[in-house]
Amino acid sequence: MTDLLRALAGETPEKTPVWFMRQAGRSLPEYRELRVGTRMLDACLTPELAAEITLQPVRRHGVDAAVFFSDIVIPLRLAGVEVEIEPGRGPVFADPVRTAADVDRLTAIDPASLDGEAIAAAVRLTVAELGETPLIGFAGAPFTLAAYLVEGGPSKEHLRARAMMHADPEAWNRLAGWLARVSRRFLEIQRDAGASVVQLFDSWAGSLSPADYRAFVAPHSRAALDGIGLPAIHFGVGTGPFLPDMRLDGVADAVGVDWRMPLDEAVGLLGPDVAVQGNIDPALLQAPWEVLAAHVRDVIDRGRGARGHILNLGHGVPPETDPDQLTRIVALAHGEQD
């Protein structure tokens, strides 16, 4: 069993396992070179390209896991939803979902009909190259996907999505329930092709109140992961006010913690029977090495009280990051560098 899987199982490996959210992507010059002339969603749906991008940070940094290179809107694209990634903005939807009729139109699509062959092929290619290094499959959580769909694109406060919860809770729950099935299908495709772990990302959950998260979001996220058959990590940004709820009634084997909360405080809130992941501040990747190294050591020390600890960032790798900083963090976590 690898160190990452041991940590997820509640053990304490000799070396702290480490990987980085968004480790495959814009911070790597080899990624930027490979992506020239290829649109983001096309890259995600080209098996050889997606596999190579997934493998790049494993080769460069020596991380303890690969995370499958894709985008959270890919399963929506596979379901026939018209979406594009606009450079500098993010996912943009041609037809936002804002009324009960819009929800009915979208949810008439059967999530089981997703054509996942390109995804499965990319996963198989990746796993064949990884050897014993585990592959983490991932999907966007229902709320984050809904926030994009209802707003029509990126938003700071997700007002329309939050309004729908209260203005038309029946439509909201139909939409979020459908998105849970879409996310689950995307995870199942990756699982069946060879992924060893899954992670559910809820990037925008921090815009919710604890009450709204519990009533309108957590049940759908739980449905996306429940019974998936692989160790599951659940991560959200800004979820400190309801961090224990991120355990999803025990469905999550590990909870990702962002940079805002000291990891030992998070462990105290989450309890002794769940692993934690995190939580290096991504901003400190720009700091001098001695500053960053002290911070990484502090994070590792604070994570010792957890049932298991996977070292990661408190969010994704910023594109301007010097890749050598990530390589040095891995060496430090593994006891190979001071």
C-alpha positions, 0 to 999 in steps of 0.5 A, a space after each residue: 500500500 502506498 503512503 497516500 493510501 495508508 494516510 487515507 486509511 488512517 495510518 502514519 507513513 514514515 514519509 508524509 505523502 504529498 501532492 498538489 491541487 492543480 499540479 498538472 497545468 500552467 505552472 509547468 513550462 512543459 505543459 504550456 509547450 504541449 498546450 500550444 494551439 489546443 483549447 482547454 476542453 479539447 486537451 481534456 478530451 484527447 486521451 494521449 494529451 490528457 495522460 501526458 499532462 497528468 504525468 508531467 508533475 509526477 515526473 518533475 516533482 516526485 509527488 505521491 499521487 497524480 491527479 487526473 487532468 481534466 476540468 470540472 465542466 467536462 462531464 457537462 460537455 459530455 452530457 451535451 451542455 454547450 460550454 467553453 473555457 474563455 481565457 482569463 475568465 473561465 467556463 461560460 455557458 451558452 444557456 444558463 439554467 435559471 427557471 424550472 423549465 430550464 431545469 426540466 430541459 437539462 435534467 431530461 438528459 440521462 447521466 448514465 448516457 455520458 460518453 466517457 470513452 475518451 476519459 477512460 482511455 486517458 485514465 488507462 494510459 495514465 495508470 499504465 505509466 504510473 506504476 505504483 503511484 496512485 491516480 486521483 480521479 476528480 469531479 466538481 461538486 454539485 453546488 460548484 457546477 450549479 453555480 456556474 450553470 445558473 450564473 452562466 459563468 464565473 461569479 464572486 457571490 453566486 447570488 442567482 444560485 443561492 437565490 434559487 435554493 430559496 425561491 424554488 427549492 424544488 427546482 434547485 434540488 432537481 438540478 443539484 440531484 441531477 448534477 450529483 448523478 453527473 459527477 458520480 458518473 464521471 467519477 465512476 468512469 475514472 474508477 472503472 478505468 483504474 483510478 485509486 482515489 477520488 476527490 470531490 471539489 467544491 470550489 464555491 461552497 464558501 459562499 454559503 451559510 452553514 444552514 444553506 450548505 446543510 439543507 441544500 448542498 451536503 445531501 447532494 455532495 454525499 450522493 455523489 460520493 456515497 458507495 463509490 468504492 474508493 477512498 474519497 477526499 472532499 475539498 472546499 474553499 472557505 468551508 471553515 464555518 461548516 468544516 465538520 459537515 464536509 465529512 458528509 456523514 462519514 462518506 469522506 475518508 479525508 477532508 481537505 482544508 484551505 489555508 485559512 484555518 490552522 490544521 490542528 484547529 481543523 483536526 479538532 473540529 473534524 474529530 479523530 476518525 477522519 484524515 485531513 489534507 492540506 494546507 500550505 498557503 499558496 501565496 507562500 509559494 512566492 516567498 523565499 525558500 526559508 520562509 516557505 520551508 518553515 511554513 511547510 514544517 509547521 503544517 506537517 507538525 499541525 497535521 500530526 494529530 490527525 488520523 492521517 495527513 496528506 500534505 497539499 496546498 490550501 487551494 490550487 497551484 497558482 500559474 506563476 509558481 516556480 516549479 522548483 518550489 514544489 519539488 523542494 516541498 516534496 523533498 522536505 516532506 519526504 525527509 530528503 531536504 532541510 
